[in-house]
Amino acid sequence: MAHSEAEVLSGLAEIVNEETGLATEAVEPSKSFTDDLDIDSISMMTIVVNAEKKFGVKIPDDDVKDLVTVQDAVDYIVKAQDA
C-alpha cells in the first residue's frame, strides 16, 4: 500500500530523529539535509537505507545526491512507491 506524502514526511522525520536526535518537528519539507539539518553523508546513507526499508522503495546511490531537501526525498519516495 502506497504511503501519502504526509505519511512519508512523518516517517522520514522519525528516521531522521532516530539517526540524529533532531526533533521530528525540525524536519520540514523546505529544509536542506546538509545545510539546515546538518546531516553528513554517513548519516544520510543510514537515513536512506532506513527509508528504503520503511517505505519498501529502492533509492540508488546515484540518486541520493539529488535529494537535497526533505521535500526532494518525500517526492522521490512517493514516486518510487508507484514504480
Number of C-alpha atoms within 10 A of each C-alpha: 7 14 14 13 15 11 14 21 23 17 19 25 22 20 21 26 17 13 15 16 10 17 12 17 10 13 23 18 16 12 16 18 24 13 11 13 17 12 18 12 13 9 15 19 14 14 22 23 15 17 22 16 11 13 19 14 19 17 16 10 10 7 11 16 10 11 17 15 19 20 20 17 23 22 15 18 26 20 13 16 15 10 8
